[in-house]
């Protein structure tokens, strides 16, 4: 696995169970996954020589982020390595313009969009679709960075002047956000986890509710169908997370990710097969695991860093208060606002399960101000 | 954790979630846990200097086996380390004579027993309690080694001539075997997992059924009460597994183990808190986690090595046949009859869940003869 963040770290838990020797390419031995993976190699994921050295002897190569240059992935495939997802698929999670073109082509509902490179383009787009306009960098967007919600062309001056490729998208007045996590293997087998509701704050996912409350029958199946269709049409191998807006008039696809995803952390305890095991199965071309829920309601709340870095000192209260809540701490340096872990609660009654998960996360975060 | 077998390996999965830096003392880098734990130290658990070097900087020291000399554990405590379980407790899992004396003293039902050192002792014991007589080495028994079921004193000649300390126990005509896994923290908090039924073959545990079929209400509570009482009276910190015989006239305690135990592997997916997380919580003096079942029926079947070591090649069939079965493979060299992993199935109907678990284990084992 190229990259050694928390996604690789949690993948190691699944790899240990299956007896799979997981190797990671890390920037430093201090990274989240490097602390728990013996076969950690240091190198630069942007450097083809480093990638080639890293891949030697691997049965499959995959990623914990989308930043490996597409052309390097092709080179690894040309060398004979099994790389999942492959470059033709992954480019849709790397390049938002390519993604929008392709999704439009295969009939997946998207916001209105256009490539823009100067203020006049943004104004022309707004004339047709109205303000606000959402300007996005075509590459490198992640967790809200690289997205500018603009009330005027002036708000887009910074990215426009940076000269980076940009697209404009119509602002979608959504009722809530949903996500569908699917897996697809090189054999072509596909499975979908239940649709979840995601709650974002300041562009960061803070909460995931599985299954999405009140979404049943055909509406849930429609969302899963969109995600499975994208996986198949784009030739995704491994996991695909499809973030969607639920609007009054239906679903609109927002973003794609081709790796384990924050919207799937609940599956560790909440589904029969965790997303991390599922990703390993898919990239190794093994039959996929059951995505069935392990409890009627599962809620995951992200743990963001607070002012006091000593999270461990707060375990005692949280564990004593709720013996059933599951704590995940990524072994990362604690900085205010940084994703440093998550908590998961399982149960039957939504309000009760949400309250438990939020209480645990709030307590673990500790004081916000020093 | 002193020792680097599969118990330490599975403890690492729980340690990763909680952000706990797990260090192991291994005999070699090829051991099961050494392959997945970055902070692996090499050394001899029988050597006090190695243990002292290993313990430096550890918040707590614990074990994946019972073979560390009791006096060395006391030395580590005298050095100021938190060692769980402590030597006064652990000696009861190391020395069967000490265990029988103490359990008898606190009124826990045991088989009739006596220390024996020559053939005449065994014959005298048999005269009172009948044949067969179960002769056991006082120290070092593990998984059926060190136990001789004797129809005559002649059958005990080998251990008697070896001059090792022995006890004789009356053979218990049991209906089935049960096990109760409890945890106790230094604070004195105790929790019990549901009672399970264990199935042994040739002295090796092959199957665990949770909860024990047909054991309800006061009968289940009585078994849990015995285990919690032993934990408290012996001052156990960490996990305690109590193996019991269910007889027509009640429960009889067979063996004790003070560590994660084969009879608790089902808890990884089958309980809200896995035994490995529970052990970490207990030895770190954190509040204990919920032992609640995650499904109505959970069955674990041990995976023993067959003639063909390529277990991985059989994953495809097992995973395709049953997307819900959970495979655990310990990364150990495959040898015929050796415990190399386990599988767990969860569900509602006992016969169906057992069939699934056995099918998966049988398939993974592969051919018995080369």
Interface residues (C-beta under 8 A of the other chain):
Chain A: X9 X10 X12 X13 X16 X17 X18 X19 X21 X34 X35 X36 X37 X38 X40 X191 X268 X272 X273 X281 X286 X287 X288 X289 X290 X292 X294 X295 X311 X312 X315 X316 X319 X320 X323 X324 X326 X327 X328 X329 X330 X331 X341 X346
Chain B: X9 X10 X12 X13 X16 X17 X18 X19 X21 X34 X35 X36 X37 X38 X40 X191 X268 X272 X273 X281 X286 X287 X288 X289 X290 X292 X294 X295 X311 X312 X315 X316 X319 X320 X323 X324 X326 X327 X328 X329 X330 X331 X341 X346
